Amino acid sequence: MLVLTRKSNQSIMIGDDIEITVLSVMGEKVRIGIQAPREIPVFRQEVYVEIQQERGQDPPPEAVTAPRGHGAANGANGAGDARAAGDARAAVDAARRRLDAD
């Protein structure tokens, strides 16, 4: 794994077509922006894993490993977990519609 240090408003490039920009850092949360060609799907890890499971495919082992120091969900409180789960479901539904349209 390549590890890079970036500050707000700094970017990294992946090939010629993908740019990842650090938009802001607020405590432990980092907002990133990703510019990629439309034909390259971009998902949060938990959404990607759910899509793969719904397709009956096994995601790569590194995709299902929770980051160290964090639980499987996005936070310890029930409200945040429920919101994150709802966000993930909405993202999966949107991704499924986009994939079906292709």
N, C-alpha and C positions, 0 to 999 in steps of 0.2 A: 504494500500500500504506500503510495506517495502521500506524504504529509506536508502541507504548505501552511504558512502563516500569512494571513491577510487582515487588513484593517477595513473599516467601513469605506464603501465606495471603491474598493479595489477588486479586481477580477482575476480569474484564471481562465485559460482557454483549453478546451479539449478538442484537438484537431483544429480545423479551420472554421467549423460551423457551430460549436457549442461554447457559450460564454457563461460562466457562473460568477455572479457578482455578490459580494457581501453588502447588503443594503443597510443593515443596522445590527448593533449588538446591544442587548438589554439584559443585564444580569447573565443568566445562564442560557438565554435564548438568542439565537442568531437568525435573522431574516436574510434569506438568500433569494436572488433572482436568477432564473435560468432562461437563457435564450438558446433555443435549439430549433432545427427544422421541424415542421409539423409532423413529418413522417417518423420522427424519433420519439417514442413514448417516454414521458417523464412522470414518475410516480413517487410518492413517499413510500418508504420501505413497507410499512404496514399495509398500505393499499396494494402494492405489488404482490406481497405474499398472499393476500386475500384473493386477488384475481387469479393467481396461479393455482391456489387451492380449489377455487370454483371451477377452473378448467380441468381439474383432475391431474394437474402437473405438480411435481415437487419443485419448490423454489430452491435455488442454491443454498447450501447449509449456512453460508455467511449472511443470507438475507433473513433468516429466522432467528438469529442470535440477538438477544436484547443487549443494548449497550451496557457496559459495566456501570454499576451505580444507579441503574434505573430498573424499574419493574417493566413488565411487558406492556403496560399502558403508559399513557403520557401524563403521569402525575399520580399523586397518592389520594386525591380527593375524588369522591364519587361524581360530583358535578363536572369536573374537568374530564374525567374518564368517559362519562356519558357523552359529553360534547365532542370529544375526540373520536369516539366510536361513531357518532352520527356524522361527523365530517368525513370519516373514512368511508362509511357506507355511501354517502352522497358522491364522493370522489370515485368510488368503484362503479357506481351506477353511471356516472358521466363517462368514465373511461370505457365501460362496456358499450355504451351507445356509440362512442366515437369509433371503437374497434369494429362494431357491427356495421357502421356506415362505410368503412373502408373496403 
